[in-house]
Amino acid sequence: MAYADDPVTYWSSGGVQMATWGSGGKFAPGTYAYTYDYQPGTNIIIGQSWKLVSGGGGGTTTTTPNVPVVTGVSPLETNYSLYGHTIPLSVFGVGRIGGEIIAGPWVANGKASFIISFGVPADPGGSTRTLREIAFDSEVVWDSTNGFSTEAFTYRWYPGTMSQAADPLETTHFGANAVAYRPQMLLAFQDLPLSGTKFGKIPYVAAVIADSSGEDVNLGEAFERLAYSPWVGYTSAQFETSGINDGLVDGGLIISSDIDFLSLIQNFGRFYRTWDILQTDKLRIVDRGSVVTADIGLNRGRLIGDVVIQRSEASTVPRVLELATIDPEQDYTIVPSRAVRPRDPVNVSASVETETAYLPMIMDSATRQSLVTYAKYSEEVSRKKIQFAAMMYGLEIEPGDLVTISGLPDGFRSESFKVTETLHGINHTVEISAEAFLNCEIPTGDEDFSNVVLLMGFEDSDGSQTSPGLTDESLSAHGTASSPNSSQIDTSQAKFGSSSLWINGTSPTVLFGDSDDWTLSSANSDEFTIECWVRLSATPTLSHGVIVAQSLLGVTWDFIITNTGELKFRSTTGGGSFDVDVGTSGAGITTGSWYHLAVDKASTGKIRLYKNGVMFGSATPADSSIASTNGNLTIGAEGIFGGNPVSGWLDELRITKGVARYKSDGGFAVPTTAFPREGV
């Protein structure tokens, strides 16, 4: 085809030069010389058999083709075609897959006819596939529920069977040589108006395809369908899976590059760490799941020779493990996720900046993130390895088995290992290599627990004014607060547990004595967080009611609710009047409801105030350090005489010094359980 920068000169049938493309010239259809005969230096008019003479004029046959000329754009310009490409192999579920042209295109009168292939299903003779959606250039133009969203067009769907017929486009153009492309999943488009497409040319076509086996894919079932397909060729006597519960929600596998089957399942096994891939009488994938009980227990007395325990060398440079999959949330493009590392970098066995692995499956970002993080931690644990020899006396032990070694010298704890290799010798001896494995538990602790300087859950019997209800549960162990007035534990209200602290609005003070822990921010960069669940029984009668404060005769800092339902944090830098006064707008704190109220200060000096995880106010004072003064920590009021009290209930009060837990303008997820009482 001719583009705008082609050095081509056009001539009329009378031999007159009309224009030189690239020089700004235009030409109209019907004024140029065309010939049926191929000549050197000619350019094919795309979609027709006509040839456009690019040099000389006269003596040629003039015919005007019926293809509209669009300056600089060919209706057939496309870079997606299966010619020379690997045809993708799919195991659905349900998923969106991009197609490629396998036949055509043929263009006439501004309309295009062509056939798109979406690859082959793994089980063409088994389940069937239905078409859910058609998209042109990433815009949905038809779906099975609502029909066409643009001008209607003619299409034909072929679900990828071994008996599907050749499309009429094939028979029209190739007659007896027509090809049915079995068992490829096909969409045939006939006379698609190009004027109605996004770019005025043949669109990039994608389709959402669903399998009759269900929208969710169990990976064990998926690998069996793949193994028994004509492209792998295993039988049930040669391959099976057992116990696999891992699946892909609204997903599937789309394999678009050459890979052998064993390598494929080994790639998956790296991330699905509970799988054992075994070759015995047949190739098996066995999912042990969460079971960590050893299959065989061996005492040191049954072992022969030395027991060698080693940990592979680690460097101080953390390797980043990255997993890429097809992401349905990102228009079914390939998207990576990196393993989330702990607060201190994990030492690893190689100083590699990033290692990326790709699994050809449709998976959402949250699942992919958890999978790669779990794999990273598992690989770290497996750096610990053990080698030993044992007399089995009829006991079978194979790779994948779990074995416990007990009776080791002091300093070595009894531990289970996963067998990776066995060498069976004479006299029933077996040389065994094994590695430690991750015994995964859901973390319930607080990774910042060591920074908590006050933690109170107010759990006790009704009316209590002493321990345990008023005892600090943090590692700082400030003991039991005093309640010289009428504030007490109340079992009629609780956010968590069975009780909370009732703050009497007339004589409420609950207090701890002076401590350096109450000096929250000695420097502008010092972080802290104060948070508590609050339920008001009445609006503060004065200008405000105090949730918690450091105060004696004066106030060093306080966290308060105003009589208009707003939050404030105030502090003094020099020990006098408040230098910092940060408030909310629109917080709307009213009586009769539990609210999670919080304030934190980041290392930048920015102070944020939150209600139920939403930031309602912030400021960055020039100096947000807080004076170091003598003063009690008072709860529910300020000063030893209980000034500016609140009326209502408090539950789960926590002060964290040195950490801004939330520091987000976008807010955070509100805790749904009581705060942890231990670290991670």
C-alpha positions in Angstrom: 0.0 0.0 0.0 1.1 3.6 -0.4 1.6 5.7 2.7 1.9 9.5 3.0 5.7 9.4 2.9 6.1 7.0 -0.1 8.1 8.5 -3.0 5.4 7.7 -5.5 4.2 9.8 -8.5 0.7 9.4 -9.9 -0.2 9.8 -13.6 -3.5 10.3 -15.3 -4.5 7.9 -18.1 -3.4 10.6 -20.5 0.1 10.6 -19.2 -0.2 13.8 -17.2 1.5 13.9 -13.8 -1.3 14.5 -11.2 0.5 14.5 -7.8 3.5 13.3 -5.9 2.5 11.6 -2.7 4.4 13.1 0.1 4.5 16.6 -1.5 1.1 17.6 -0.2 -0.8 16.6 -3.4 -4.2 15.0 -3.3 -5.9 12.9 -6.0 -9.4 11.8 -6.6 -10.6 8.3 -7.4 -11.1 7.5 -11.0 -8.3 9.7 -12.5 -5.4 7.2 -12.3 -4.0 4.4 -14.4 -4.6 0.9 -13.3 -3.6 -2.4 -15.0 -4.3 -6.0 -14.4 -0.8 -6.9 -15.4 2.0 -7.1 -12.9 4.9 -4.7 -13.7 8.0 -4.1 -11.7 7.7 -1.1 -9.4 3.9 -1.4 -9.0 1.9 -1.1 -5.8 -1.1 -3.3 -5.0 -4.3 -1.4 -4.2 -5.2 -3.3 -1.0 -8.2 -5.5 -1.1 -8.4 -5.5 -5.0 -6.6 -7.2 -7.8 -5.9 -3.9 -9.4 -2.3 -2.6 -9.8 -1.5 1.1 -9.6 1.3 2.2 -12.0 3.8 4.2 -10.1 6.0 5.3 -13.0 5.1 6.4 -16.6 1.7 6.8 -18.1 -0.3 6.1 -21.1 -1.0 2.8 -22.9 -2.6 1.3 -19.8 -6.1 0.2 -19.1 -8.1 2.6 -17.0 -10.4 1.1 -14.4 -11.7 2.6 -11.2 -11.8 0.1 -8.3 -14.8 0.2 -5.9 -12.6 0.7 -2.8 -13.0 4.2 -1.3 -9.6 5.9 -1.0 -8.8 7.2 2.5 -5.7 9.3 2.4 -2.9 7.9 4.4 -5.0 5.0 6.0 -5.5 1.5 4.7 -8.6 -0.3 5.8 -6.6 -3.4 6.1 -3.7 -2.1 8.1 -3.3 -4.6 10.9 -0.5 -6.1 12.8 -2.3 -9.1 14.4 -2.3 -12.2 12.4 -1.8 -15.9 13.2 0.5 -16.3 10.3 3.8 -17.5 11.8 2.5 -17.3 15.4 1.8 -19.9 18.0 -1.9 -20.7 18.2 -2.9 -20.3 21.9 -4.2 -23.3 23.9 -6.9 -22.5 26.5 -8.6 -24.1 29.5 -11.6 -22.0 30.5 -13.6 -21.1 33.0 -14.5 -17.9 31.6 -12.1 -15.3 30.3 -11.4 -12.7 27.7 -9.0 -13.6 25.0 -7.6 -11.5 22.1 -8.1 -13.0 18.6 -5.9 -13.0 15.6 -6.8 -13.1 11.9 -6.6 -16.5 10.4 -8.4 -16.0 7.1 -8.8 -12.9 5.0 -9.3 -10.1 5.2 -11.4 -9.3 2.1 -12.5 -5.7 1.7 -15.0 -4.3 -0.8 -17.2 -1.2 -0.7 -15.9 -0.2 2.6 -16.8 -3.5 4.2 -14.5 -6.2 5.5 -14.9 -9.9 5.8 -12.4 -12.0 7.8 -12.1 -14.9 10.3 -10.6 -14.5 13.8 -9.1 -17.3 15.7 -9.1 -17.5 19.5 -6.9 -20.6 19.6 -7.9 -24.1 20.5 -9.6 -25.5 23.7 -7.7 -28.2 25.6 -10.7 -30.5 25.4 -12.4 -30.0 22.0 -14.3 -33.3 22.4 -15.4 -32.6 26.0 -17.1 -29.5 27.3 -18.5 -26.8 25.0 -17.8 -23.1 24.9 -20.2 -20.2 24.5 -19.6 -16.6 23.4 -20.4 -14.0 26.1 -19.0 -10.8 24.6 -17.3 -9.2 21.5 -15.1 -6.2 21.8 -13.6 -4.1 19.0 -10.4 -2.1 20.0 -11.2 -2.7 23.7 -14.8 -1.4 23.4 -17.7 -3.9 23.9 -19.9 -4.0 20.7 -22.0 -7.0 21.6 -22.8 -9.1 24.6 -25.1 -12.1 25.1 -27.4 -10.2 27.4 -28.0 -6.8 25.7 -27.1 -7.6 22.1 -25.4 -4.9 20.0 -24.3 -1.6 21.4 -23.3 -0.3 18.0 -24.6 -0.8 14.4 -25.5 -4.4 14.0 -23.2 -6.6 12.0 -23.0 -10.2 10.8 -20.9 -12.7 12.8 -20.7 -16.5 13.1 -19.4 -18.3 16.2 -17.6 -21.6 16.1 -16.9 -23.1 19.6 -13.8 -25.2 18.7 -15.0 -28.7 18.0 -13.6 -31.5 15.8 -16.8 -31.5 13.7 -17.4 -27.8 13.0 -17.9 -26.9 9.3 -15.9 -24.5 7.2 -17.3 -21.0 7.3 -19.1 -19.7 4.1 -16.2 -17.1 3.7 -13.8 -20.0 3.2 -16.0 -21.8 0.7 -16.7 -18.6 -1.2 -13.0 -17.8 -1.6 -11.4 -21.2 -1.7 -14.1 -23.6 -2.8 -13.1 -27.2 -2.4 -9.9 -26.1 -0.6 -11.9 -24.4 2.2 -10.5 -25.1 5.7 -12.6 -25.5 8.9 -9.7 -24.8 11.2 -10.8 -27.5 13.6 -10.8 -27.3 16.6 -10.0 -23.6 16.8 -12.6 -21.2 18.3 -13.5 -18.8 15.6 -15.5 -15.7 14.9 -16.3 -15.0 11.2 -17.3 -11.5 10.3 -19.0 -10.9 7.0 -19.3 -7.4 5.4 -18.4 -5.5 8.6 -18.8 -1.8 7.9 -15.4 -0.2 8.6 -17.0 3.2 8.9 -18.6 2.1 12.1 -15.3 0.9 13.8 -13.3 3.0 16.1 -10.4 3.8 13.8 -12.1 3.2 10.4 -10.3 0.0 9.8 -10.3 -3.7 10.8 -10.5 -3.6 14.6 -8.6 -5.7 17.1 -11.1 -8.3 18.2 -11.4 -9.8 21.7 -14.1 -12.1 23.0 -15.3 -13.3 26.4 -15.7 -17.0 26.2 -17.2 -19.3 28.8 -16.9 -23.0 29.2 -19.9 -25.3 30.0 -17.8 -26.9 32.9 -18.3 -23.7 35.0 -16.9 -20.2 35.3 -14.4 -21.1 38.0 -11.6 -23.5 37.2 -10.1 -25.9 39.7 -6.4 -26.2 38.8 -6.4 -29.9 39.3 -9.2 -30.3 36.8 -7.5 -27.8 34.5 -4.2 -29.8 34.4 -6.0 -33.0 33.8 -8.0 -31.5 30.9 -4.7 -30.2 29.5 -2.8 -33.5 30.1 -5.5 -35.5 28.4 -5.8 -33.1 25.4 -4.5 -34.1 21.9 -1.6 -31.7 22.4 -0.2 -33.4 25.5 -1.4 -36.9 25.0 -1.4 -38.3 28.6 -4.0 -40.8 29.7 -5.4 -41.3 33.2 -3.0 -44.2 33.6 -0.1 -41.7 33.0 -1.2 -38.6 34.9 -3.5 -37.6 37.7 -4.0 -34.9 40.3 -5.2 -35.5 43.9 -6.6 -33.2 46.5 -6.0 -29.9 44.7 -8.4 -27.2 46.0 -6.7 -24.2 44.4 -8.8 -22.6 41.7 -9.2 -19.6 39.5 -12.4 -17.6 40.0 -13.8 -16.5 36.7 -10.6 -17.5 35.1 -8.6 -20.1 33.2 -5.3 -20.9 31.5 -4.2 -19.3 28.2 -0.9 -20.9 26.9 0.5 -18.9 24.0 4.1 -20.0 23.9 5.8 -23.4 23.6 6.4 -25.2 26.8 6.6 -28.8 27.8 3.9 -30.1 30.2 6.3 -31.1 33.0 8.0 -27.7 33.0 4.6 -26.0 33.1 3.4 -27.8 36.2 6.8 -27.3 37.8 6.5 -23.5 37.3 3.1 -23.6 39.0 4.5 -25.8 41.8 7.0 -23.1 42.7 4.1 -20.8 43.7 1.6 -23.5 44.9 4.0 -24.7 47.7 1.6 -27.3 49.1 1.8 -29.3 45.9 4.0 -32.3 45.5 4.9 -33.1 41.9 5.8 -36.8 41.9 6.9 -39.3 39.2 6.4 -42.9 40.4 4.1 -45.3 38.5 2.6 -42.2 36.9 3.1 -38.4 37.0 1.1 -37.0 39.9 0.3 -33.6 41.5 -0.7 -34.2 45.1 -1.9 -31.3 47.2 -1.1 -31.8 50.9 -3.0 -28.7 51.7 -2.6 -27.3 55.2 -1.6 -30.7 56.7 1.8 -30.4 58.3 1.8 -33.7 60.4 4.8 -35.8 59.6 4.3 -39.0 57.7 7.2 -40.7 59.4 8.9 -39.9 62.7 12.5 -40.9 63.1 14.5 -40.8 66.4 18.2 -40.1 66.3 18.8 -43.7 67.3 17.5 -44.9 64.0 19.8 -42.7 61.9 23.1 -43.9 60.5 26.1 -41.6 60.8 26.0 -37.9 60.9 23.0 -35.6 60.6 24.0 -32.6 58.5 21.9 -29.5 58.9 22.8 -26.5 56.8 21.4 -23.2 55.6 22.3 -22.1 52.1 24.4 -18.9 52.0 22.4 -15.7 52.3 23.5 -12.2 51.2 22.3 -8.9 52.6 20.8 -7.9 49.3 17.1 -8.9 49.1 16.0 -10.7 45.9 12.6 -9.4 44.7 10.3 -12.1 43.5 7.8 -11.0 40.9 4.8 -13.0 39.5 3.0 -12.0 36.4 -0.4 -13.4 35.3 -3.2 -12.3 33.0 -5.2 -9.8 35.0 -9.0 -9.6 34.4 -9.1 -6.2 36.2 -6.6 -4.8 33.8 -8.3 -5.6 30.5 -6.7 -9.1 30.5 -3.2 -7.8 30.0 -0.2 -9.4 31.7 0.4 -7.6 35.0 3.1 -8.4 37.7 2.9 -8.4 41.5 5.9 -8.3 43.8 6.3 -10.3 47.0 5.6 -8.1 50.0 8.7 -8.2 52.2 8.7 -7.9 56.0 9.8 -4.8 57.8 13.4 -6.1 57.8 14.7 -7.3 54.4 14.7 -11.1 53.9 18.2 -12.5 53.4 18.3 -14.6 50.3 20.7 -16.9 48.5 21.4 -14.7 45.5 21.9 -11.0 45.0 19.5 -10.5 42.2 17.5 -7.3 41.9 14.3 -8.8 40.4 13.3 -12.3 39.4 10.1 -12.5 37.3 8.1 -15.6 36.7 5.0 -15.8 34.4 2.1 -18.2 34.9 -0.3 -18.3 31.9 -3.5 -18.0 33.9 -6.2 -15.4 34.5 -5.9 -14.2 38.1 -6.9 -11.1 40.0 -4.3 -8.9 41.7 -5.1 -9.7 45.3 -4.7 -13.5 44.7 -1.5 -12.9 42.7 -0.1 -10.8 45.5 -0.8 -13.3 48.2 0.5 -16.2 46.0 3.9 -14.6 45.2 4.4 -13.4 48.9 3.7 -16.9 50.1 6.1 -18.4 47.6 8.8 -15.9 48.6 8.5 -16.8 52.3 8.4 -20.5 51.6 11.6 -20.2 49.6 13.3 -18.4 52.4 12.3 -21.1 54.9 13.5 -23.9 52.6 17.0 -22.6 52.7 17.3 -24.7 55.8 18.2 -28.3 54.6 19.0 -31.6 56.3 20.8 -34.7 55.1 20.9 -38.1 56.9 20.7 -41.8 56.3 18.3 -44.2 58.0 17.4 -47.8 58.3 13.8 -48.0 57.1 13.1 -51.6 57.8 10.2 -51.8 55.3 9.0 -48.2 55.7 8.6 -46.5 52.4 9.8 -42.9 52.1 9.6 -40.9 48.9 10.1 -37.2 47.8 7.1 -35.2 49.1 6.8 -37.1 52.4 7.1 -35.2 55.6 9.6 -36.6 58.2 10.3 -35.5 61.8 13.7 -35.9 63.4 13.6 -36.1 67.2 16.2 -36.8 69.8 18.8 -34.4 68.4 21.3 -32.7 70.7 20.4 -29.7 72.8 20.0 -26.6 70.7 18.2 -28.4 67.9 14.4 -28.5 68.1 12.4 -31.4 66.8 11.1 -30.3 63.4 9.4 -31.6 60.3 11.1 -31.5 56.9 9.9 -32.2 53.4 11.8 -34.9 51.6 13.2 -33.7 48.3 15.4 -36.7 47.3 15.9 -40.3 48.4 18.6 -42.8 47.4 17.7 -46.4 48.4 20.7 -48.6 49.1 21.4 -52.1 50.3 20.3 -53.4 53.7 17.2 -51.2 53.7 19.2 -48.0 54.1 17.9 -44.8 52.6 19.9 -41.6 52.1 17.6 -38.7 52.5 17.7 -35.0 51.6 15.0 -32.8 52.9 14.2 -29.1 53.4 12.3 -27.1 55.9 8.9 -25.9 54.9 6.7 -23.0 55.8 4.1 -23.9 58.5 1.9 -21.0 57.6 -0.4 -19.3 60.2 -2.6 -16.3 59.8 -0.7 -13.5 61.8 -2.9 -12.1 64.5 -0.3 -10.0 66.3 0.6 -6.4 66.0 3.9 -5.7 64.2 4.2 -2.4 66.1 3.3 -3.8 69.5 6.6 -2.9 71.0 5.7 0.8 70.3 2.4 0.7 72.1 2.7 2.7 75.4 -0.9 2.3 76.5 -3.5 -0.3 75.6 -6.8 -0.7 77.5 -9.8 -3.0 76.6 -11.8 -2.1 79.8 -12.9 -5.8 80.3 -14.1 -6.4 83.8 -17.2 -6.9 85.9 -19.9 -4.3 86.0 -19.0 -1.3 88.3 -15.3 -2.2 88.7 -12.9 0.8 89.3 -9.7 -1.3 89.5 -7.8 -4.2 87.9 -8.2 -5.8 85.5 -10.6 -3.4 83.8 -8.4 -0.3 84.3 -5.0 -2.0 83.9 -2.7 -1.1 81.0 -2.1 -4.1 78.8 0.8 -2.8 76.8 4.4 -3.9 77.3 5.0 -0.5 79.0 3.0 -1.9 81.9 1.8 1.3 83.5 -0.2 -0.6 86.0 -3.8 0.2 87.0 -5.3 3.6 86.6 -7.0 5.3 89.5 -10.6 6.4 89.3 -11.2 8.7 92.2 -14.6 9.7 91.1 -17.5 7.8 89.5 -16.1 6.5 86.2 -16.3 2.7 86.1 -16.6 -0.4 84.0 -20.0 -0.8 82.4 -21.4 -4.1 80.9 -24.4 -2.4 79.3 -22.3 -1.2 76.4 -19.3 -2.6 74.5 -17.8 -2.3 71.1 -15.8 -5.5 71.6 -15.9 -8.0 74.4 -18.5 -7.6 77.1 -17.8 -4.2 78.7 -16.4 -0.7 78.3 -15.4 2.3 80.3 -18.3 4.5 81.4 -17.3 8.1 81.7 -19.5 10.1 84.0 -19.9 13.6 82.6 -19.8 15.3 86.0 -16.9 13.8 87.9 -15.1 11.5 85.4 -11.3 11.4 85.7 -9.4 8.1 85.2 -5.7 8.7 85.3 -2.2 7.3 85.2 0.7 9.0 86.9 3.5 10.9 85.1 5.6 9.0 82.6 8.1 9.8 79.8 5.8 7.7 77.6 3.2 10.5 77.6 5.7 12.8 75.8 4.6 11.7 72.4 6.7 13.9 70.1 10.0 15.4 71.4 10.9 16.4 67.8 9.0 17.5 64.8 9.7 14.2 63.1 8.5 12.0 65.9 5.5 9.9 65.0 2.6 8.8 67.2 -1.0 7.5 67.0 -3.9 7.8 69.4 -7.1 5.9 68.8 -10.2 4.8 70.6 -13.8 3.7 70.1 -16.2 6.3 71.5 -20.0 6.3 72.0 -21.4 9.5 73.4 -24.5 9.5 75.6 -24.7 13.3 75.5 -23.1 16.2 73.7 -20.3 18.0 75.7 -21.9 20.7 77.8 -18.8 22.9 77.6 -16.8 23.8 74.5 -15.4 20.3 74.3 -15.1 16.9 76.0 -11.7 15.2 76.4 -11.1 11.6 75.2 -7.5 11.5 76.5 -4.9 14.1 77.5 -1.7 14.8 79.3 -2.5 17.3 82.0 -1.9 18.3 85.5 -2.8 21.9 86.4 -2.4 22.7 82.7 -2.7 20.7 79.5 0.3 19.6 77.4 -1.8 17.9 74.7 -5.3 16.6 74.3 -7.5 14.7 71.9 -11.0 16.1 72.1 -14.6 16.2 70.8 -16.1 19.6 70.4 -19.7 20.5 71.3 -20.4 20.7 67.5 -19.4 17.1 66.8 -15.8 17.8 65.5 -12.5 16.3 66.5 -9.4 18.3 67.6 -5.8 17.6 68.6 -4.0 20.4 70.5 -0.5 20.6 71.9 2.0 23.0 73.3 5.6 23.2 72.2 6.9 25.4 75.1 4.6 24.4 77.9 2.2 27.4 77.7 -0.8 28.0 75.4 -1.5 25.7 72.5 0.8 26.1 69.5 -0.8 23.3 67.6 -4.6 23.2 67.1 -5.7 20.9 64.3 -9.4 20.2 63.8 -11.9 18.5 61.5 -14.7 19.8 59.3 -17.9 17.8 58.8 -17.0 14.9 61.1 -20.6 14.9 62.5 -20.0 12.9 65.8 -23.4 12.4 67.5 -24.8 10.5 70.4 -25.9 6.9 70.3 -23.3 5.4 67.9 -19.9 3.8 68.2 -17.1 5.7 66.3 -13.5 4.8 65.7 -11.7 8.1 66.4 -8.0 8.5 65.7 -5.2 11.1 65.3 -1.7 10.4 64.0 1.3 12.4 63.2 3.8 11.5 60.4 7.5 12.1 60.3 6.8 15.0 58.0 5.0 16.7 60.9 1.6 16.3 59.3 -1.2 15.6 61.7 -4.3 13.8 60.5 -7.7 13.3 62.2 -10.0 10.4 61.3 -13.5 9.3 62.0 -14.3 5.6 61.1 -11.2 5.5 58.9 -12.0 8.6 56.9 -9.7 11.7 57.2 -11.8 14.7 58.1 -9.0 17.2 58.9 -5.2 17.7 58.7 -2.5 20.3 59.0 1.3 20.4 59.0 2.4 22.9 61.7 5.8 24.6 61.4 6.8 22.8 64.7 4.7 19.9 66.0 7.1 18.9 68.8 5.4 18.6 72.2 6.8 20.0 75.4 8.2 17.6 77.9 6.4 18.4 81.1 5.3 16.7 84.2 1.7 15.5 83.9 -0.7 12.7 84.4 -2.4 10.8 81.5 -6.1 11.5 82.0 -8.9 9.6 80.3 -12.4 11.1 79.8 -11.5 14.5 81.2 -8.4 16.7 81.9 -6.6 17.6 85.1 -6.9 16.1 88.5 -10.3 17.7 88.9 -11.9 16.3 85.8 -12.4 19.4 83.7 -14.1 19.3 80.3 -15.5 15.8 80.6 -17.2 13.7 78.0 -20.4 11.7 78.7 -20.4 8.2 77.3 -18.4 5.0 76.8 -14.8 4.3 75.7 -13.5 1.0 74.4 -10.1 -0.2 73.1 -8.0 2.8 73.8 -4.5 2.6 72.3 -1.6 5.0 72.2 1.4 4.1 69.9 4.5 6.2 70.2 7.0 6.3 67.4 4.6 5.0 64.7 2.0 6.8 62.6 -0.2 3.8 61.9 -2.4 5.3 59.2 -0.8 8.5 57.8 -3.1 8.5 54.8 -5.2 11.2 53.3 -7.2 8.4 51.7 -8.1 6.9 55.0 -7.8 3.2 56.2 -9.8 0.1 56.9 -11.3 0.4 60.4 -10.3 -2.4 62.8 -13.0 -5.1 63.0 -11.8 -6.8 66.2 -10.1 -5.8 69.4 -6.5 -4.6 69.1 -3.9 -7.4 69.3 -2.3 -8.1 72.7 1.0 -9.4 71.2 3.5 -8.8 68.5 4.0 -10.7 65.3 
